[in-house]
Amino acid sequence: MFSKHVFDQECRACKRLDNFLCEVKQKHPEYHARPVAPFGDSHAQLLIVGLAPGMHGANATGRPFTGDYAGLLLYEALFQFGYSNQQDSETLDDGLVLKNCRITNAVKCLPPQNKPTGSEVNACNHFLAEEIKTLPENAVIMALGSIAHQAVLKAYGLKLNSAKFAHNKQHSLPDGRVLVSSYHCSRYNVQTKRLTKEMFADVFKTISTLLD
């Protein structure tokens, strides 16, 4: 589905991540434990950029935000706003289909402690840059969290201080597309109420206005 410029299943560029995935695969032979491909509509106007696969979510299932806590709020919102045919995302064969939306990650491999290094974000950034080029001209990019926000800026060759991260903040990009950022829908952010369901819905309302 994706060219090797956008996603390479055989990528082993980051030695620390490759070693870690080999360790995870030994402990969990049934896990995907390799780079996780983008998921969704190949002609999507909305590209959602997460941080990286979660240990027992995307890293296990092979699909972004599938089977983990962070996906609960995200897929519920995608269903609510008409981007998917169901609100649950549990396994690869659960019948989920995204409409006019695609989900990708700033880093395609699971990092230890869910924390990629700056060099790992940079090493994976060319994939994101190439994926952005496949978007239609009027696309909106939604960044989940500050690292994803910064990864989008890097993909455009922009300085990180050119667009400060803030929840539900819009930034015009050089090619006419728009970046809209949100707090990440992680378990920590949701349970501490840093990100509520209403706050997350507000971001999608902003995006709907832009796409309309």
C-alpha positions as CSV (number, residue, x, y, z in Angstrom):
1,M,0.0,0.0,0.0
2,F,2.8,2.4,0.9
3,S,6.0,3.0,-1.0
4,K,9.3,2.4,0.9
5,H,9.7,6.2,1.0
6,V,6.6,6.4,3.2
7,F,7.0,3.2,5.2
8,D,9.6,0.4,5.2
9,Q,8.7,-2.7,7.2
10,E,12.3,-3.8,7.0
11,C,13.8,-0.6,8.5
12,R,16.5,-1.2,11.0
13,A,18.1,2.2,11.1
14,C,17.9,2.7,14.9
15,K,20.0,0.1,16.6
16,R,18.6,0.7,20.1
17,L,15.0,0.3,18.8
18,D,15.9,-2.8,16.7
19,N,17.6,-4.5,19.7
20,F,14.6,-3.7,21.9
21,L,12.1,-5.1,19.4
22,C,14.1,-8.3,19.2
23,E,13.9,-8.6,23.0
24,V,10.2,-7.9,22.9
25,K,9.7,-10.5,20.2
26,Q,11.5,-13.1,22.3
27,K,9.3,-12.4,25.3
28,H,6.1,-12.1,23.2
29,P,6.5,-14.2,20.0
30,E,2.8,-13.5,19.0
31,Y,3.5,-9.7,19.0
32,H,4.0,-7.8,15.7
33,A,7.2,-6.2,17.2
34,R,8.4,-4.5,14.0
35,P,7.8,-1.1,12.5
36,V,4.1,-0.2,12.5
37,A,2.6,1.0,9.2
38,P,0.2,3.9,8.8
39,F,-3.4,2.9,8.8
40,G,-6.5,4.3,7.1
41,D,-7.6,6.0,3.9
42,S,-4.9,6.5,1.3
43,H,-6.6,9.6,0.1
44,A,-7.3,11.1,3.5
45,Q,-7.7,14.8,4.1
46,L,-7.0,14.3,7.8
47,L,-3.6,12.8,8.9
48,I,-3.3,12.1,12.6
49,V,0.3,11.9,13.9
50,G,0.9,10.0,17.1
51,L,4.2,9.5,19.0
52,A,5.1,5.8,18.6
53,P,3.6,2.4,18.9
54,G,2.6,1.3,22.5
55,M,4.0,-1.9,23.9
56,H,0.8,-3.9,24.2
57,G,-1.2,-1.9,21.6
58,A,0.2,-1.1,18.2
59,N,3.4,-3.0,18.8
60,A,1.4,-6.1,19.6
61,T,-1.3,-5.8,17.0
62,G,0.5,-4.0,14.2
63,R,-2.0,-1.2,13.8
64,P,-1.7,2.3,15.3
65,F,-3.6,2.8,18.6
66,T,-5.2,-0.6,18.3
67,G,-5.6,-2.7,21.5
68,D,-4.3,-0.1,24.0
69,Y,-5.7,2.6,26.3
70,A,-4.7,5.5,24.1
71,G,-6.8,4.2,21.3
72,L,-10.0,4.3,23.3
73,L,-10.6,8.0,23.2
74,L,-9.1,8.4,19.7
75,Y,-11.3,5.8,18.0
76,E,-14.4,6.9,19.9
77,A,-13.8,10.4,18.6
78,L,-13.1,9.3,15.0
79,F,-16.4,7.4,15.1
80,Q,-18.3,10.3,16.6
81,F,-17.1,12.7,13.9
82,G,-17.7,10.3,11.0
83,Y,-14.1,9.2,10.2
84,S,-14.7,5.5,11.0
85,N,-17.4,2.8,10.8
86,Q,-17.0,1.7,14.5
87,Q,-15.7,3.1,17.7
88,D,-13.6,0.2,18.9
89,S,-10.2,-0.8,17.6
90,E,-9.0,-4.1,19.1
91,T,-7.5,-6.4,16.5
92,L,-6.4,-6.3,12.9
93,D,-9.5,-8.3,11.8
94,D,-12.1,-6.4,13.8
95,G,-13.6,-4.8,10.6
96,L,-12.6,-1.2,11.4
97,V,-12.4,1.1,8.3
98,L,-11.3,4.7,8.4
99,K,-12.9,7.3,6.1
100,N,-11.0,10.4,5.0
101,C,-8.6,9.8,7.8
102,R,-5.2,8.1,8.2
103,I,-3.2,7.5,11.4
104,T,0.6,7.4,11.5
105,N,3.4,7.8,14.1
106,A,6.4,10.2,14.4
107,V,8.4,7.1,15.3
108,K,7.3,3.8,13.7
109,C,9.0,1.4,16.2
110,L,8.3,0.9,19.9
111,P,10.8,2.7,22.1
112,P,11.8,1.6,25.6
113,Q,9.6,3.3,28.2
114,N,7.6,4.8,25.3
115,K,10.3,7.5,25.0
116,P,12.2,7.8,21.7
117,T,15.4,9.8,21.6
118,G,15.8,12.9,19.6
119,S,18.0,11.1,17.1
120,E,15.4,8.3,16.7
121,V,12.7,10.9,16.0
122,N,15.1,12.5,13.4
123,A,16.0,9.2,11.8
124,C,12.3,8.4,11.2
125,N,11.3,11.9,10.1
126,H,11.9,11.4,6.4
127,F,9.1,8.8,6.4
128,L,6.7,11.4,7.8
129,A,7.9,14.0,5.4
130,E,7.2,11.7,2.4
131,E,3.8,10.7,3.8
132,I,2.8,14.4,4.1
133,K,3.6,14.8,0.4
134,T,1.0,12.3,-0.4
135,L,-1.8,14.3,1.2
136,P,-4.2,16.4,-0.8
137,E,-3.6,20.2,-0.8
138,N,-6.4,21.1,1.6
139,A,-5.3,18.5,4.2
140,V,-5.2,19.0,7.9
141,I,-2.5,17.4,10.1
142,M,-3.5,16.6,13.7
143,A,-0.5,16.1,16.0
144,L,-1.0,14.2,19.3
145,G,1.4,15.6,21.8
146,S,4.4,17.9,21.6
147,I,6.8,15.4,20.1
148,A,4.5,14.6,17.2
149,H,3.9,18.4,16.8
150,Q,7.7,19.0,16.6
151,A,8.1,16.0,14.2
152,V,5.6,17.7,11.8
153,L,7.6,20.9,11.9
154,K,10.8,19.0,11.3
155,A,9.2,17.2,8.3
156,Y,8.6,20.7,6.8
157,G,12.1,21.8,7.6
158,L,10.7,24.4,10.0
159,K,12.4,25.6,13.2
160,L,10.7,24.2,16.3
161,N,10.0,27.7,17.7
162,S,8.2,28.7,14.6
163,A,4.9,27.2,15.9
164,K,4.5,26.7,19.7
165,F,2.7,23.6,20.8
166,A,-0.7,24.2,22.5
167,H,-3.9,22.2,22.8
168,N,-6.4,22.9,19.9
169,K,-4.0,25.5,18.4
170,Q,-3.9,26.0,14.6
171,H,-0.8,26.7,12.6
172,S,-0.6,27.4,8.9
173,L,2.1,25.4,7.1
174,P,4.2,26.6,4.1
175,D,2.2,24.5,1.6
176,G,-1.2,25.8,2.7
177,R,-2.1,22.8,4.8
178,V,-2.9,23.3,8.5
179,L,-1.5,21.8,11.6
180,V,-3.8,21.4,14.6
181,S,-2.3,20.0,17.8
182,S,-3.8,18.3,20.8
183,Y,-2.7,16.9,24.1
184,H,-1.9,13.2,23.5
185,C,-4.8,10.8,24.4
186,S,-2.5,8.8,26.7
187,R,-3.8,7.0,29.8
188,Y,-1.9,9.5,32.0
189,N,-3.4,12.6,30.3
190,V,-6.9,11.1,30.3
191,Q,-6.8,9.9,33.9
192,T,-5.4,13.2,35.2
193,K,-8.0,15.1,33.2
194,R,-5.3,17.0,31.4
195,L,-7.3,15.9,28.3
196,T,-11.0,15.3,28.7
197,K,-13.4,13.9,26.2
198,E,-14.9,17.4,25.7
199,M,-11.4,18.9,25.1
200,F,-10.6,16.2,22.5
201,A,-14.0,16.7,20.8
202,D,-13.2,20.5,20.5
203,V,-10.1,19.6,18.4
204,F,-12.2,17.6,16.0
205,K,-14.7,20.4,15.8
206,T,-11.8,22.7,14.8
207,I,-10.7,20.2,12.2
208,S,-14.3,19.8,10.9
209,T,-14.5,23.5,10.3
210,L,-11.2,23.6,8.4
211,L,-12.2,20.6,6.2
212,D,-15.6,22.0,5.5
